[in-house]
């Protein structure tokens, strides 16, 4: 197993394809290329021999390069890092960050294979794969790729929790336990039945002592080491599953429908309903009513009668009133 760090800083454990498996996959691909090349030669001999020798030689060289470079380039680009041999052997080419192989990377690997596989009979590829910690050949180093195996070993199911250790395992602090130590304990428990009893006891105490030194609190006194390992692994597996599951609220609302969930829409605070008898102090106290106006209007004062037209004759002046002076003419 090897670790691959993705672009999101996530560490993935992948199984690197070993040299014998890759060699067998390469032999299958070479056989496919050889068969395709023979068919192309037969077609070339049947159709292009009547042309000029220089033209036929140029076409043959172009066809040879296309078969050697185009076959892995087309297959690995179309299938995201797999060829016929890799599909049969369960291999895949991925980027160093765990992503799928890109066209540029497939082109670099195909061009490098012409030199290190076809021209030099694969010797540089074998030497480089032996020296590389990730079994990379020269094309993988230039392209930034790695070949991984998709057929990982069948994992043994995690051990069950011993009922007598469940109360202790629920309070464990497992942050100091590494994945490598947990894997060693898992492999020991899976093969414990096949070991010699004395060797089994010695390994159990040694592995359990290494694991107990990385966790807290310590196990109960007198607890068998195999039960301690089983409880630790079962609790670790349970917590990993709980972390991967999406957190759900304890009580969720009913499934949404057209009518809405129960209690929807929420009641909006509104004005209090108006009482039938009206608010306090309603109706208002009756005001003092105005005195009703009499039905008959008051008599309208009549204007004074206009005097008759012209002066009214009256008695003339007494003649004795005028003594002397001017008297009106008669």
MODELLER restraints for C-alpha pairs under 7 A, 6 or more apart:
rsr = mdl.restraints
at = mdl.atoms
rsr.add(forms.Gaussian(group=physical.xy_distance, feature=features.Distance(at['CA:1:A'], at['CA:13:A']), mean=6.22, stdev=0.5))
rsr.add(forms.Gaussian(group=physical.xy_distance, feature=features.Distance(at['CA:1:A'], at['CA:14:A']), mean=5.58, stdev=0.5))
rsr.add(forms.Gaussian(group=physical.xy_distance, feature=features.Distance(at['CA:1:A'], at['CA:15:A']), mean=4.52, stdev=0.5))
rsr.add(forms.Gaussian(group=physical.xy_distance, feature=features.Distance(at['CA:1:A'], at['CA:16:A']), mean=6.40, stdev=0.5))
rsr.add(forms.Gaussian(group=physical.xy_distance, feature=features.Distance(at['CA:2:A'], at['CA:13:A']), mean=5.59, stdev=0.5))
rsr.add(forms.Gaussian(group=physical.xy_distance, feature=features.Distance(at['CA:2:A'], at['CA:14:A']), mean=5.38, stdev=0.5))
rsr.add(forms.Gaussian(group=physical.xy_distance, feature=features.Distance(at['CA:2:A'], at['CA:15:A']), mean=6.01, stdev=0.5))
rsr.add(forms.Gaussian(group=physical.xy_distance, feature=features.Distance(at['CA:2:A'], at['CA:16:A']), mean=6.50, stdev=0.5))
rsr.add(forms.Gaussian(group=physical.xy_distance, feature=features.Distance(at['CA:3:A'], at['CA:11:A']), mean=6.20, stdev=0.5))
rsr.add(forms.Gaussian(group=physical.xy_distance, feature=features.Distance(at['CA:3:A'], at['CA:12:A']), mean=5.46, stdev=0.5))
rsr.add(forms.Gaussian(group=physical.xy_distance, feature=features.Distance(at['CA:3:A'], at['CA:13:A']), mean=4.69, stdev=0.5))
rsr.add(forms.Gaussian(group=physical.xy_distance, feature=features.Distance(at['CA:3:A'], at['CA:14:A']), mean=6.17, stdev=0.5))
rsr.add(forms.Gaussian(group=physical.xy_distance, feature=features.Distance(at['CA:4:A'], at['CA:11:A']), mean=5.62, stdev=0.5))
rsr.add(forms.Gaussian(group=physical.xy_distance, feature=features.Distance(at['CA:4:A'], at['CA:12:A']), mean=5.05, stdev=0.5))
rsr.add(forms.Gaussian(group=physical.xy_distance, feature=features.Distance(at['CA:4:A'], at['CA:13:A']), mean=6.38, stdev=0.5))
rsr.add(forms.Gaussian(group=physical.xy_distance, feature=features.Distance(at['CA:4:A'], at['CA:14:A']), mean=6.91, stdev=0.5))
rsr.add(forms.Gaussian(group=physical.xy_distance, feature=features.Distance(at['CA:4:A'], at['CA:96:A']), mean=6.89, stdev=0.5))
rsr.add(forms.Gaussian(group=physical.xy_distance, feature=features.Distance(at['CA:4:A'], at['CA:97:A']), mean=6.11, stdev=0.5))
rsr.add(forms.Gaussian(group=physical.xy_distance, feature=features.Distance(at['CA:4:A'], at['CA:98:A']), mean=6.27, stdev=0.5))
rsr.add(forms.Gaussian(group=physical.xy_distance, feature=features.Distance(at['CA:5:A'], at['CA:11:A']), mean=4.54, stdev=0.5))
rsr.add(forms.Gaussian(group=physical.xy_distance, feature=features.Distance(at['CA:5:A'], at['CA:12:A']), mean=6.25, stdev=0.5))
rsr.add(forms.Gaussian(group=physical.xy_distance, feature=features.Distance(at['CA:5:A'], at['CA:97:A']), mean=5.53, stdev=0.5))
rsr.add(forms.Gaussian(group=physical.xy_distance, feature=features.Distance(at['CA:6:A'], at['CA:97:A']), mean=4.38, stdev=0.5))
rsr.add(forms.Gaussian(group=physical.xy_distance, feature=features.Distance(at['CA:6:A'], at['CA:98:A']), mean=5.72, stdev=0.5))
rsr.add(forms.Gaussian(group=physical.xy_distance, feature=features.Distance(at['CA:7:A'], at['CA:97:A']), mean=6.09, stdev=0.5))
rsr.add(forms.Gaussian(group=physical.xy_distance, feature=features.Distance(at['CA:14:A'], at['CA:148:A']), mean=6.81, stdev=0.5))
rsr.add(forms.Gaussian(group=physical.xy_distance, feature=features.Distance(at['CA:15:A'], at['CA:148:A']), mean=5.67, stdev=0.5))
rsr.add(forms.Gaussian(group=physical.xy_distance, feature=features.Distance(at['CA:15:A'], at['CA:149:A']), mean=5.59, stdev=0.5))
rsr.add(forms.Gaussian(group=physical.xy_distance, feature=features.Distance(at['CA:15:A'], at['CA:152:A']), mean=6.79, stdev=0.5))
rsr.add(forms.Gaussian(group=physical.xy_distance, feature=features.Distance(at['CA:16:A'], at['CA:134:A']), mean=6.40, stdev=0.5))
rsr.add(forms.Gaussian(group=physical.xy_distance, feature=features.Distance(at['CA:16:A'], at['CA:147:A']), mean=6.32, stdev=0.5))
rsr.add(forms.Gaussian(group=physical.xy_distance, feature=features.Distance(at['CA:16:A'], at['CA:148:A']), mean=4.44, stdev=0.5))
rsr.add(forms.Gaussian(group=physical.xy_distance, feature=features.Distance(at['CA:16:A'], at['CA:149:A']), mean=5.93, stdev=0.5))
rsr.add(forms.Gaussian(group=physical.xy_distance, feature=features.Distance(at['CA:17:A'], at['CA:147:A']), mean=5.74, stdev=0.5))
rsr.add(forms.Gaussian(group=physical.xy_distance, feature=features.Distance(at['CA:17:A'], at['CA:148:A']), mean=4.80, stdev=0.5))
rsr.add(forms.Gaussian(group=physical.xy_distance, feature=features.Distance(at['CA:17:A'], at['CA:149:A']), mean=5.06, stdev=0.5))
rsr.add(forms.Gaussian(group=physical.xy_distance, feature=features.Distance(at['CA:18:A'], at['CA:135:A']), mean=6.61, stdev=0.5))
rsr.add(forms.Gaussian(group=physical.xy_distance, feature=features.Distance(at['CA:19:A'], at['CA:129:A']), mean=6.80, stdev=0.5))
rsr.add(forms.Gaussian(group=physical.xy_distance, feature=features.Distance(at['CA:19:A'], at['CA:135:A']), mean=6.83, stdev=0.5))
rsr.add(forms.Gaussian(group=physical.xy_distance, feature=features.Distance(at['CA:25:A'], at['CA:85:A']), mean=4.32, stdev=0.5))
rsr.add(forms.Gaussian(group=physical.xy_distance, feature=features.Distance(at['CA:25:A'], at['CA:86:A']), mean=5.54, stdev=0.5))
rsr.add(forms.Gaussian(group=physical.xy_distance, feature=features.Distance(at['CA:25:A'], at['CA:89:A']), mean=6.21, stdev=0.5))
rsr.add(forms.Gaussian(group=physical.xy_distance, feature=features.Distance(at['CA:26:A'], at['CA:85:A']), mean=6.34, stdev=0.5))
rsr.add(forms.Gaussian(group=physical.xy_distance, feature=features.Distance(at['CA:28:A'], at['CA:85:A']), mean=4.94, stdev=0.5))
rsr.add(forms.Gaussian(group=physical.xy_distance, feature=features.Distance(at['CA:29:A'], at['CA:84:A']), mean=6.21, stdev=0.5))
rsr.add(forms.Gaussian(group=physical.xy_distance, feature=features.Distance(at['CA:29:A'], at['CA:85:A']), mean=5.12, stdev=0.5))
rsr.add(forms.Gaussian(group=physical.xy_distance, feature=features.Distance(at['CA:33:A'], at['CA:67:A']), mean=6.73, stdev=0.5))
rsr.add(forms.Gaussian(group=physical.xy_distance, feature=features.Distance(at['CA:37:A'], at['CA:67:A']), mean=6.90, stdev=0.5))
rsr.add(forms.Gaussian(group=physical.xy_distance, feature=features.Distance(at['CA:48:A'], at['CA:56:A']), mean=6.25, stdev=0.5))
rsr.add(forms.Gaussian(group=physical.xy_distance, feature=features.Distance(at['CA:49:A'], at['CA:56:A']), mean=6.95, stdev=0.5))
rsr.add(forms.Gaussian(group=physical.xy_distance, feature=features.Distance(at['CA:68:A'], at['CA:114:A']), mean=6.93, stdev=0.5))
rsr.add(forms.Gaussian(group=physical.xy_distance, feature=features.Distance(at['CA:69:A'], at['CA:110:A']), mean=5.21, stdev=0.5))
rsr.add(forms.Gaussian(group=physical.xy_distance, feature=features.Distance(at['CA:69:A'], at['CA:111:A']), mean=6.33, stdev=0.5))
rsr.add(forms.Gaussian(group=physical.xy_distance, feature=features.Distance(at['CA:72:A'], at['CA:83:A']), mean=6.53, stdev=0.5))
rsr.add(forms.Gaussian(group=physical.xy_distance, feature=features.Distance(at['CA:72:A'], at['CA:110:A']), mean=6.13, stdev=0.5))
rsr.add(forms.Gaussian(group=physical.xy_distance, feature=features.Distance(at['CA:73:A'], at['CA:106:A']), mean=5.52, stdev=0.5))
rsr.add(forms.Gaussian(group=physical.xy_distance, feature=features.Distance(at['CA:73:A'], at['CA:107:A']), mean=5.89, stdev=0.5))
rsr.add(forms.Gaussian(group=physical.xy_distance, feature=features.Distance(at['CA:73:A'], at['CA:110:A']), mean=6.08, stdev=0.5))
rsr.add(forms.Gaussian(group=physical.xy_distance, feature=features.Distance(at['CA:75:A'], at['CA:82:A']), mean=6.50, stdev=0.5))
rsr.add(forms.Gaussian(group=physical.xy_distance, feature=features.Distance(at['CA:75:A'], at['CA:83:A']), mean=5.35, stdev=0.5))
rsr.add(forms.Gaussian(group=physical.xy_distance, feature=features.Distance(at['CA:76:A'], at['CA:82:A']), mean=4.85, stdev=0.5))
rsr.add(forms.Gaussian(group=physical.xy_distance, feature=features.Distance(at['CA:76:A'], at['CA:83:A']), mean=5.73, stdev=0.5))
rsr.add(forms.Gaussian(group=physical.xy_distance, feature=features.Distance(at['CA:76:A'], at['CA:106:A']), mean=6.47, stdev=0.5))
rsr.add(forms.Gaussian(group=physical.xy_distance, feature=features.Distance(at['CA:77:A'], at['CA:102:A']), mean=6.84, stdev=0.5))
rsr.add(forms.Gaussian(group=physical.xy_distance, feature=features.Distance(at['CA:77:A'], at['CA:103:A']), mean=5.77, stdev=0.5))
rsr.add(forms.Gaussian(group=physical.xy_distance, feature=features.Distance(at['CA:77:A'], at['CA:106:A']), mean=6.65, stdev=0.5))
rsr.add(forms.Gaussian(group=physical.xy_distance, feature=features.Distance(at['CA:80:A'], at['CA:100:A']), mean=5.93, stdev=0.5))
rsr.add(forms.Gaussian(group=physical.xy_distance, feature=features.Distance(at['CA:80:A'], at['CA:101:A']), mean=5.72, stdev=0.5))
rsr.add(forms.Gaussian(group=physical.xy_distance, feature=features.Distance(at['CA:81:A'], at['CA:92:A']), mean=5.23, stdev=0.5))
rsr.add(forms.Gaussian(group=physical.xy_distance, feature=features.Distance(at['CA:81:A'], at['CA:93:A']), mean=4.40, stdev=0.5))
rsr.add(forms.Gaussian(group=physical.xy_distance, feature=features.Distance(at['CA:81:A'], at['CA:94:A']), mean=6.42, stdev=0.5))
rsr.add(forms.Gaussian(group=physical.xy_distance, feature=features.Distance(at['CA:81:A'], at['CA:100:A']), mean=6.97, stdev=0.5))
rsr.add(forms.Gaussian(group=physical.xy_distance, feature=features.Distance(at['CA:81:A'], at['CA:101:A']), mean=5.50, stdev=0.5))
rsr.add(forms.Gaussian(group=physical.xy_distance, feature=features.Distance(at['CA:82:A'], at['CA:91:A']), mean=6.93, stdev=0.5))
rsr.add(forms.Gaussian(group=physical.xy_distance, feature=features.Distance(at['CA:82:A'], at['CA:92:A']), mean=5.20, stdev=0.5))
rsr.add(forms.Gaussian(group=physical.xy_distance, feature=features.Distance(at['CA:82:A'], at['CA:93:A']), mean=6.50, stdev=0.5))
rsr.add(forms.Gaussian(group=physical.xy_distance, feature=features.Distance(at['CA:86:A'], at['CA:92:A']), mean=6.32, stdev=0.5))
rsr.add(forms.Gaussian(group=physical.xy_distance, feature=features.Distance(at['CA:90:A'], at['CA:149:A']), mean=5.96, stdev=0.5))
rsr.add(forms.Gaussian(group=physical.xy_distance, feature=features.Distance(at['CA:90:A'], at['CA:150:A']), mean=5.46, stdev=0.5))
rsr.add(forms.Gaussian(group=physical.xy_distance, feature=features.Distance(at['CA:90:A'], at['CA:151:A']), mean=5.86, stdev=0.5))
rsr.add(forms.Gaussian(group=physical.xy_distance, feature=features.Distance(at['CA:91:A'], at['CA:147:A']), mean=6.67, stdev=0.5))
rsr.add(forms.Gaussian(group=physical.xy_distance, feature=features.Distance(at['CA:91:A'], at['CA:148:A']), mean=5.75, stdev=0.5))
rsr.add(forms.Gaussian(group=physical.xy_distance, feature=features.Distance(at['CA:91:A'], at['CA:149:A']), mean=4.60, stdev=0.5))
rsr.add(forms.Gaussian(group=physical.xy_distance, feature=features.Distance(at['CA:91:A'], at['CA:150:A']), mean=5.76, stdev=0.5))
rsr.add(forms.Gaussian(group=physical.xy_distance, feature=features.Distance(at['CA:92:A'], at['CA:147:A']), mean=5.60, stdev=0.5))
rsr.add(forms.Gaussian(group=physical.xy_distance, feature=features.Distance(at['CA:92:A'], at['CA:148:A']), mean=5.54, stdev=0.5))
rsr.add(forms.Gaussian(group=physical.xy_distance, feature=features.Distance(at['CA:92:A'], at['CA:149:A']), mean=6.45, stdev=0.5))
rsr.add(forms.Gaussian(group=physical.xy_distance, feature=features.Distance(at['CA:93:A'], at['CA:101:A']), mean=6.26, stdev=0.5))
rsr.add(forms.Gaussian(group=physical.xy_distance, feature=features.Distance(at['CA:93:A'], at['CA:145:A']), mean=6.55, stdev=0.5))
rsr.add(forms.Gaussian(group=physical.xy_distance, feature=features.Distance(at['CA:93:A'], at['CA:146:A']), mean=5.75, stdev=0.5))
rsr.add(forms.Gaussian(group=physical.xy_distance, feature=features.Distance(at['CA:93:A'], at['CA:147:A']), mean=4.44, stdev=0.5))
rsr.add(forms.Gaussian(group=physical.xy_distance, feature=features.Distance(at['CA:93:A'], at['CA:148:A']), mean=6.40, stdev=0.5))
rsr.add(forms.Gaussian(group=physical.xy_distance, feature=features.Distance(at['CA:94:A'], at['CA:100:A']), mean=4.98, stdev=0.5))
rsr.add(forms.Gaussian(group=physical.xy_distance, feature=features.Distance(at['CA:94:A'], at['CA:101:A']), mean=4.96, stdev=0.5))
rsr.add(forms.Gaussian(group=physical.xy_distance, feature=features.Distance(at['CA:94:A'], at['CA:145:A']), mean=5.55, stdev=0.5))
rsr.add(forms.Gaussian(group=physical.xy_distance, feature=features.Distance(at['CA:94:A'], at['CA:146:A']), mean=5.61, stdev=0.5))
rsr.add(forms.Gaussian(group=physical.xy_distance, feature=features.Distance(at['CA:94:A'], at['CA:147:A']), mean=6.29, stdev=0.5))
rsr.add(forms.Gaussian(group=physical.xy_distance, feature=features.Distance(at['CA:95:A'], at['CA:101:A']), mean=5.55, stdev=0.5))
rsr.add(forms.Gaussian(group=physical.xy_distance, feature=features.Distance(at['CA:95:A'], at['CA:144:A']), mean=6.05, stdev=0.5))
rsr.add(forms.Gaussian(group=physical.xy_distance, feature=features.Distance(at['CA:95:A'], at['CA:145:A']), mean=4.31, stdev=0.5))
rsr.add(forms.Gaussian(group=physical.xy_distance, feature=features.Distance(at['CA:95:A'], at['CA:146:A']), mean=6.18, stdev=0.5))
rsr.add(forms.Gaussian(group=physical.xy_distance, feature=features.Distance(at['CA:96:A'], at['CA:144:A']), mean=5.76, stdev=0.5))
rsr.add(forms.Gaussian(group=physical.xy_distance, feature=features.Distance(at['CA:96:A'], at['CA:145:A']), mean=5.15, stdev=0.5))
rsr.add(forms.Gaussian(group=physical.xy_distance, feature=features.Distance(at['CA:96:A'], at['CA:146:A']), mean=6.16, stdev=0.5))
rsr.add(forms.Gaussian(group=physical.xy_distance, feature=features.Distance(at['CA:105:A'], at['CA:143:A']), mean=4.78, stdev=0.5))
rsr.add(forms.Gaussian(group=physical.xy_distance, feature=features.Distance(at['CA:108:A'], at['CA:139:A']), mean=6.36, stdev=0.5))
rsr.add(forms.Gaussian(group=physical.xy_distance, feature=features.Distance(at['CA:108:A'], at['CA:142:A']), mean=6.89, stdev=0.5))
rsr.add(forms.Gaussian(group=physical.xy_distance, feature=features.Distance(at['CA:108:A'], at['CA:143:A']), mean=5.59, stdev=0.5))
rsr.add(forms.Gaussian(group=physical.xy_distance, feature=features.Distance(at['CA:109:A'], at['CA:139:A']), mean=4.45, stdev=0.5))
rsr.add(forms.Gaussian(group=physical.xy_distance, feature=features.Distance(at['CA:109:A'], at['CA:140:A']), mean=6.33, stdev=0.5))
rsr.add(forms.Gaussian(group=physical.xy_distance, feature=features.Distance(at['CA:109:A'], at['CA:143:A']), mean=6.33, stdev=0.5))
rsr.add(forms.Gaussian(group=physical.xy_distance, feature=features.Distance(at['CA:112:A'], at['CA:139:A']), mean=5.11, stdev=0.5))
rsr.add(forms.Gaussian(group=physical.xy_distance, feature=features.Distance(at['CA:113:A'], at['CA:139:A']), mean=6.73, stdev=0.5))
rsr.add(forms.Gaussian(group=physical.xy_distance, feature=features.Distance(at['CA:116:A'], at['CA:122:A']), mean=5.27, stdev=0.5))
rsr.add(forms.Gaussian(group=physical.xy_distance, feature=features.Distance(at['CA:116:A'], at['CA:123:A']), mean=6.86, stdev=0.5))
rsr.add(forms.Gaussian(group=physical.xy_distance, feature=features.Distance(at['CA:116:A'], at['CA:124:A']), mean=5.52, stdev=0.5))
rsr.add(forms.Gaussian(group=physical.xy_distance, feature=features.Distance(at['CA:116:A'], at['CA:125:A']), mean=5.95, stdev=0.5))
rsr.add(forms.Gaussian(group=physical.xy_distance, feature=features.Distance(at['CA:117:A'], at['CA:125:A']), mean=6.88, stdev=0.5))
rsr.add(forms.Gaussian(group=physical.xy_distance, feature=features.Distance(at['CA:125:A'], at['CA:137:A']), mean=4.77, stdev=0.5))
rsr.add(forms.Gaussian(group=physical.xy_distance, feature=features.Distance(at['CA:125:A'], at['CA:138:A']), mean=6.20, stdev=0.5))
rsr.add(forms.Gaussian(group=physical.xy_distance, feature=features.Distance(at['CA:128:A'], at['CA:136:A']), mean=6.51, stdev=0.5))
rsr.add(forms.Gaussian(group=physical.xy_distance, feature=features.Distance(at['CA:128:A'], at['CA:137:A']), mean=5.17, stdev=0.5))
rsr.add(forms.Gaussian(group=physical.xy_distance, feature=features.Distance(at['CA:128:A'], at['CA:138:A']), mean=6.54, stdev=0.5))
rsr.add(forms.Gaussian(group=physical.xy_distance, feature=features.Distance(at['CA:129:A'], at['CA:135:A']), mean=4.16, stdev=0.5))
rsr.add(forms.Gaussian(group=physical.xy_distance, feature=features.Distance(at['CA:129:A'], at['CA:136:A']), mean=4.83, stdev=0.5))
rsr.add(forms.Gaussian(group=physical.xy_distance, feature=features.Distance(at['CA:129:A'], at['CA:137:A']), mean=5.05, stdev=0.5))
rsr.add(forms.Gaussian(group=physical.xy_distance, feature=features.Distance(at['CA:136:A'], at['CA:146:A']), mean=6.24, stdev=0.5))
rsr.add(forms.Gaussian(group=physical.xy_distance, feature=features.Distance(at['CA:140:A'], at['CA:146:A']), mean=6.09, stdev=0.5))
rsr.add(forms.Gaussian(group=physical.xy_distance, feature=features.Distance(at['CA:156:A'], at['CA:190:A']), mean=6.96, stdev=0.5))
rsr.add(forms.Gaussian(group=physical.xy_distance, feature=features.Distance(at['CA:158:A'], at['CA:233:A']), mean=6.96, stdev=0.5))
rsr.add(forms.Gaussian(group=physical.xy_distance, feature=features.Distance(at['CA:158:A'], at['CA:234:A']), mean=6.32, stdev=0.5))
rsr.add(forms.Gaussian(group=physical.xy_distance, feature=features.Distance(at['CA:159:A'], at['CA:230:A']), mean=5.63, stdev=0.5))
rsr.add(forms.Gaussian(group=physical.xy_distance, feature=features.Distance(at['CA:159:A'], at['CA:233:A']), mean=6.82, stdev=0.5))
rsr.add(forms.Gaussian(group=physical.xy_distance, feature=features.Distance(at['CA:159:A'], at['CA:234:A']), mean=5.76, stdev=0.5))
rsr.add(forms.Gaussian(group=physical.xy_distance, feature=features.Distance(at['CA:160:A'], at['CA:230:A']), mean=6.79, stdev=0.5))
rsr.add(forms.Gaussian(group=physical.xy_distance, feature=features.Distance(at['CA:160:A'], at['CA:234:A']), mean=5.83, stdev=0.5))
rsr.add(forms.Gaussian(group=physical.xy_distance, feature=features.Distance(at['CA:161:A'], at['CA:230:A']), mean=6.42, stdev=0.5))
rsr.add(forms.Gaussian(group=physical.xy_distance, feature=features.Distance(at['CA:161:A'], at['CA:231:A']), mean=5.18, stdev=0.5))
rsr.add(forms.Gaussian(group=physical.xy_distance, feature=features.Distance(at['CA:161:A'], at['CA:234:A']), mean=5.44, stdev=0.5))
rsr.add(forms.Gaussian(group=physical.xy_distance, feature=features.Distance(at['CA:162:A'], at['CA:227:A']), mean=6.65, stdev=0.5))
rsr.add(forms.Gaussian(group=physical.xy_distance, feature=features.Distance(at['CA:162:A'], at['CA:231:A']), mean=6.16, stdev=0.5))
rsr.add(forms.Gaussian(group=physical.xy_distance, feature=features.Distance(at['CA:165:A'], at['CA:231:A']), mean=6.29, stdev=0.5))
rsr.add(forms.Gaussian(group=physical.xy_distance, feature=features.Distance(at['CA:166:A'], at['CA:231:A']), mean=7.00, stdev=0.5))
rsr.add(forms.Gaussian(group=physical.xy_distance, feature=features.Distance(at['CA:169:A'], at['CA:231:A']), mean=6.07, stdev=0.5))
rsr.add(forms.Gaussian(group=physical.xy_distance, feature=features.Distance(at['CA:169:A'], at['CA:232:A']), mean=6.38, stdev=0.5))
rsr.add(forms.Gaussian(group=physical.xy_distance, feature=features.Distance(at['CA:169:A'], at['CA:235:A']), mean=6.20, stdev=0.5))
rsr.add(forms.Gaussian(group=physical.xy_distance, feature=features.Distance(at['CA:172:A'], at['CA:215:A']), mean=6.76, stdev=0.5))
rsr.add(forms.Gaussian(group=physical.xy_distance, feature=features.Distance(at['CA:172:A'], at['CA:216:A']), mean=5.64, stdev=0.5))
rsr.add(forms.Gaussian(group=physical.xy_distance, feature=features.Distance(at['CA:172:A'], at['CA:217:A']), mean=6.21, stdev=0.5))
rsr.add(forms.Gaussian(group=physical.xy_distance, feature=features.Distance(at['CA:173:A'], at['CA:215:A']), mean=5.64, stdev=0.5))
rsr.add(forms.Gaussian(group=physical.xy_distance, feature=features.Distance(at['CA:173:A'], at['CA:216:A']), mean=5.34, stdev=0.5))
rsr.add(forms.Gaussian(group=physical.xy_distance, feature=features.Distance(at['CA:174:A'], at['CA:215:A']), mean=5.47, stdev=0.5))
rsr.add(forms.Gaussian(group=physical.xy_distance, feature=features.Distance(at['CA:176:A'], at['CA:214:A']), mean=5.09, stdev=0.5))
rsr.add(forms.Gaussian(group=physical.xy_distance, feature=features.Distance(at['CA:176:A'], at['CA:215:A']), mean=6.16, stdev=0.5))
rsr.add(forms.Gaussian(group=physical.xy_distance, feature=features.Distance(at['CA:177:A'], at['CA:211:A']), mean=6.96, stdev=0.5))
rsr.add(forms.Gaussian(group=physical.xy_distance, feature=features.Distance(at['CA:177:A'], at['CA:214:A']), mean=5.51, stdev=0.5))
rsr.add(forms.Gaussian(group=physical.xy_distance, feature=features.Distance(at['CA:177:A'], at['CA:215:A']), mean=6.60, stdev=0.5))
rsr.add(forms.Gaussian(group=physical.xy_distance, feature=features.Distance(at['CA:181:A'], at['CA:211:A']), mean=6.94, stdev=0.5))
rsr.add(forms.Gaussian(group=physical.xy_distance, feature=features.Distance(at['CA:182:A'], at['CA:233:A']), mean=6.90, stdev=0.5))
rsr.add(forms.Gaussian(group=physical.xy_distance, feature=features.Distance(at['CA:185:A'], at['CA:207:A']), mean=6.59, stdev=0.5))
rsr.add(forms.Gaussian(group=physical.xy_distance, feature=features.Distance(at['CA:185:A'], at['CA:229:A']), mean=6.63, stdev=0.5))
rsr.add(forms.Gaussian(group=physical.xy_distance, feature=features.Distance(at['CA:192:A'], at['CA:200:A']), mean=6.29, stdev=0.5))
rsr.add(forms.Gaussian(group=physical.xy_distance, feature=features.Distance(at['CA:204:A'], at['CA:225:A']), mean=5.82, stdev=0.5))
rsr.add(forms.Gaussian(group=physical.xy_distance, feature=features.Distance(at['CA:204:A'], at['CA:226:A']), mean=6.14, stdev=0.5))
rsr.add(forms.Gaussian(group=physical.xy_distance, feature=features.Distance(at['CA:205:A'], at['CA:225:A']), mean=5.84, stdev=0.5))
rsr.add(forms.Gaussian(group=physical.xy_distance, feature=features.Distance(at['CA:208:A'], at['CA:225:A']), mean=5.65, stdev=0.5))
rsr.add(forms.Gaussian(group=physical.xy_distance, feature=features.Distance(at['CA:208:A'], at['CA:229:A']), mean=6.20, stdev=0.5))
rsr.add(forms.Gaussian(group=physical.xy_distance, feature=features.Distance(at['CA:212:A'], at['CA:218:A']), mean=6.44, stdev=0.5))
rsr.add(forms.Gaussian(group=physical.xy_distance, feature=features.Distance(at['CA:254:A'], at['CA:261:A']), mean=6.03, stdev=0.5))
